[in-house]
Amino acid sequence: MGTSLVERLTECVGQIEELSQRISRIQAGEIHHQARFGDGPWEDVTAIVLAHYERLLEDYKYFAEDLRRRIDKGES
């Protein structure tokens, strides 16, 4: 049997909370991300990672709203 909508929503809410915490820590300056491309120097990619997390957060929020609507309609 597959995962129920309620279980999927619970997982989704957990992801939203985790991403929100990561975003807050980056915005507070607690976390920085660096990457090295090829043999080049290490570069700060914090802004890129922050933008990625923000997009993921919006996707998860959209997904959670869809799941809530489906649950409210009686789907399981």
N, C-alpha and C positions, 0 to 999 in steps of 0.2 A: 504494500500500500504506500502511496506517495505521502509527501509532507502536507499537512493541512494548511489552510490559509492562515489560521491563527498562529501556527508554529512558524510559518514564513514571516508573518508580521512581527512576531517576537524577535526573530533573528534580524530582521530589518531594523527594528528599533535599537537593537544592540549595536549594529553597525553605525547607525546615526549617532548614537552616544559616543562611540569610539572615535569616529571621524571628527565630531564636534570638539572632543578633548584634544585631539592632535592639532586641529586648526588653532584652538586657543593657545596651546603651548608654543606653536610656531609664531603666532601673532605677538605673544608675550616675550619672544626672543629666547625662550628656553631651549629651543631645538633649532639646529641649523643642518642643512643637507649639502653635501659636497659630492661632486662626481669628477672623474678623470676620464677624458676622452682620448683614446689612443695613448700616445706618449706625452701628451700635453700636461700642463699643470692642473692641479686640483682647482675646480671652479665651484663657486657657491651657486647651488641650484635650488635654494630654499624657495624662491618665488615660484619656480616651476612646480615644485612639489606642493606648495600651498594651493596653487591654482588647480592642480589635479585633485587634491582632497576636496576642494570646494565644489568642483564639478561632480565628484562622486557623491558628496553629501546631497546635492540637489537631486541627483538621480535616485538615491535611496529615499529621499523625502517623497518624490513623485511615486515611486514604487509603493511606499507605505500608504499613501493616500489611495492608490488604486486598490490595494489589498483591503483597506478599511471599507471602501465603497462596495467591494465584492462581498465582504463579510456582512455588511449591513443589508445587502440584497438577499442574504440567506445562502449564498454559495458556501461550500465547504472545501 
